């Protein structure tokens, strides 16, 4: 007669408890603890991965993956070409480090291809940052 999985499990557990000697009982207890840990870990993994996954909100640009940092820099450059607000663009890029170095290193660090519009916006912003840094007095703003 064919038994289901639960029936077979019951037989294995009962044999472990009713077996001869004290070692047989401990093996069953350890086996059941191991089975419980594996089932709990699997259920926890499924819940954390599919039912309640982690959602990141309000992450600083410096904490983003390099691909998303490159995307952020492109958006800042495109926003600058639209608004022409150099102080805001500088403040946004400062979150990633020195703005001029960030813009210079972008083509080599961007995993995705950069559009021609974004390339020209980045070059325009880089030119504006360089000219503003050379026109400021050496002591900084008064």
One Martini backbone bead per residue (centre of mass of N, CA, C, O) as a GRO file, in nm:
protein
  142
    1UNK     BB    1   0.097   0.037   0.022
    2UNK     BB    2   0.066   0.369  -0.030
    3UNK     BB    3   0.247   0.635   0.102
    4UNK     BB    4   0.280   0.931   0.212
    5UNK     BB    5   0.481   1.168   0.330
    6UNK     BB    6   0.359   1.184   0.617
    7UNK     BB    7   0.366   0.882   0.676
    8UNK     BB    8   0.674   0.852   0.645
    9UNK     BB    9   0.751   1.059   0.859
   10UNK     BB   10   0.614   0.919   1.097
   11UNK     BB   11   0.780   0.662   1.086
   12UNK     BB   12   1.058   0.790   1.126
   13UNK     BB   13   1.000   0.928   1.397
   14UNK     BB   14   0.905   0.680   1.557
   15UNK     BB   15   1.163   0.517   1.519
   16UNK     BB   16   1.344   0.721   1.664
   17UNK     BB   17   1.190   0.700   1.947
   18UNK     BB   18   1.170   0.362   1.954
   19UNK     BB   19   1.439   0.300   1.961
   20UNK     BB   20   1.741   0.183   2.048
   21UNK     BB   21   1.861   0.378   2.262
   22UNK     BB   22   1.971   0.703   2.321
   23UNK     BB   23   2.085   0.786   2.034
   24UNK     BB   24   1.826   0.762   1.865
   25UNK     BB   25   1.674   1.002   1.995
   26UNK     BB   26   1.885   1.230   1.931
   27UNK     BB   27   1.876   1.203   1.624
   28UNK     BB   28   1.580   1.286   1.597
   29UNK     BB   29   1.604   1.564   1.726
   30UNK     BB   30   1.818   1.676   1.533
   31UNK     BB   31   1.658   1.626   1.274
   32UNK     BB   32   1.414   1.806   1.349
   33UNK     BB   33   1.573   2.068   1.389
   34UNK     BB   34   1.691   2.079   1.105
   35UNK     BB   35   1.421   2.079   0.957
   36UNK     BB   36   1.311   2.336   1.092
   37UNK     BB   37   1.538   2.527   0.997
   38UNK     BB   38   1.499   2.485   0.692
   39UNK     BB   39   1.203   2.569   0.678
   40UNK     BB   40   1.236   2.851   0.806
   41UNK     BB   41   1.439   2.960   0.600
   42UNK     BB   42   1.263   2.922   0.348
   43UNK     BB   43   1.025   3.093   0.439
   44UNK     BB   44   1.186   3.352   0.494
   45UNK     BB   45   1.291   3.388   0.209
   46UNK     BB   46   1.017   3.408   0.064
   47UNK     BB   47   0.909   3.648   0.224
   48UNK     BB   48   1.156   3.847   0.170
   49UNK     BB   49   1.146   3.822  -0.155
   50UNK     BB   50   0.810   3.827  -0.226
   51UNK     BB   51   0.621   3.956  -0.004
   52UNK     BB   52   0.859   4.143   0.175
   53UNK     BB   53   1.039   4.342   0.032
   54UNK     BB   54   1.287   4.555  -0.004
   55UNK     BB   55   1.261   4.918   0.028
   56UNK     BB   56   1.410   5.195  -0.107
   57UNK     BB   57   1.424   5.523   0.048
   58UNK     BB   58   1.603   5.794   0.032
   59UNK     BB   59   1.878   5.775  -0.123
   60UNK     BB   60   2.186   5.846  -0.151
   61UNK     BB   61   2.391   5.889  -0.420
   62UNK     BB   62   2.647   5.749  -0.282
   63UNK     BB   63   2.472   5.461  -0.239
   64UNK     BB   64   2.467   5.391  -0.518
   65UNK     BB   65   2.497   5.241  -0.789
   66UNK     BB   66   2.701   5.314  -1.047
   67UNK     BB   67   2.475   5.318  -1.260
   68UNK     BB   68   2.295   5.523  -1.098
   69UNK     BB   69   2.503   5.747  -1.078
   70UNK     BB   70   2.523   5.799  -1.381
   71UNK     BB   71   2.227   5.875  -1.411
   72UNK     BB   72   2.234   6.114  -1.216
   73UNK     BB   73   2.441   6.286  -1.370
   74UNK     BB   74   2.275   6.312  -1.627
   75UNK     BB   75   2.034   6.456  -1.494
   76UNK     BB   76   2.189   6.701  -1.393
   77UNK     BB   77   2.285   6.798  -1.672
   78UNK     BB   78   2.002   6.826  -1.801
   79UNK     BB   79   1.898   7.029  -1.589
   80UNK     BB   80   2.106   7.249  -1.651
   81UNK     BB   81   2.024   7.302  -1.951
   82UNK     BB   82   1.740   7.404  -1.860
   83UNK     BB   83   1.809   7.607  -1.597
   84UNK     BB   84   2.102   7.730  -1.530
   85UNK     BB   85   2.190   7.606  -1.231
   86UNK     BB   86   2.495   7.584  -1.095
   87UNK     BB   87   2.459   7.557  -0.788
   88UNK     BB   88   2.271   7.310  -0.797
   89UNK     BB   89   2.456   7.121  -0.959
   90UNK     BB   90   2.691   7.128  -0.758
   91UNK     BB   91   2.532   7.020  -0.513
   92UNK     BB   92   2.453   6.749  -0.642
   93UNK     BB   93   2.752   6.652  -0.712
   94UNK     BB   94   2.873   6.664  -0.418
   95UNK     BB   95   2.741   6.390  -0.325
   96UNK     BB   96   2.985   6.233  -0.503
   97UNK     BB   97   3.186   6.480  -0.497
   98UNK     BB   98   3.377   6.614  -0.713
   99UNK     BB   99   3.233   6.752  -0.984
  100UNK     BB  100   3.462   6.737  -1.194
  101UNK     BB  101   3.544   6.438  -1.143
  102UNK     BB  102   3.270   6.315  -1.198
  103UNK     BB  103   3.246   6.411  -1.496
  104UNK     BB  104   3.517   6.289  -1.600
  105UNK     BB  105   3.443   5.978  -1.499
  106UNK     BB  106   3.181   5.887  -1.645
  107UNK     BB  107   3.249   5.743  -1.920
  108UNK     BB  108   3.412   5.505  -1.767
  109UNK     BB  109   3.160   5.426  -1.545
  110UNK     BB  110   2.946   5.372  -1.759
  111UNK     BB  111   2.758   5.093  -1.849
  112UNK     BB  112   2.594   5.274  -2.019
  113UNK     BB  113   2.506   5.440  -2.274
  114UNK     BB  114   2.550   5.767  -2.389
  115UNK     BB  115   2.389   6.015  -2.495
  116UNK     BB  116   2.435   6.290  -2.688
  117UNK     BB  117   2.278   6.484  -2.507
  118UNK     BB  118   2.430   6.410  -2.244
  119UNK     BB  119   2.716   6.474  -2.342
  120UNK     BB  120   2.666   6.778  -2.393
  121UNK     BB  121   2.569   6.843  -2.105
  122UNK     BB  122   2.829   6.757  -1.960
  123UNK     BB  123   3.020   6.949  -2.112
  124UNK     BB  124   2.876   7.209  -2.030
  125UNK     BB  125   2.900   7.174  -1.722
  126UNK     BB  126   3.208   7.148  -1.713
  127UNK     BB  127   3.268   7.426  -1.828
  128UNK     BB  128   3.117   7.589  -1.608
  129UNK     BB  129   3.278   7.481  -1.363
  130UNK     BB  130   3.559   7.571  -1.456
  131UNK     BB  131   3.497   7.878  -1.492
  132UNK     BB  132   3.397   7.924  -1.193
  133UNK     BB  133   3.663   7.826  -1.049
  134UNK     BB  134   3.853   8.049  -1.187
  135UNK     BB  135   3.677   8.317  -1.102
  136UNK     BB  136   3.737   8.267  -0.823
  137UNK     BB  137   3.867   8.339  -0.546
  138UNK     BB  138   4.102   8.176  -0.350
  139UNK     BB  139   3.925   8.217  -0.069
  140UNK     BB  140   3.656   8.249  -0.172
  141UNK     BB  141   3.387   8.353  -0.052
  142UNK     BB  142   3.311   8.640   0.150
   0.00000   0.00000   0.00000
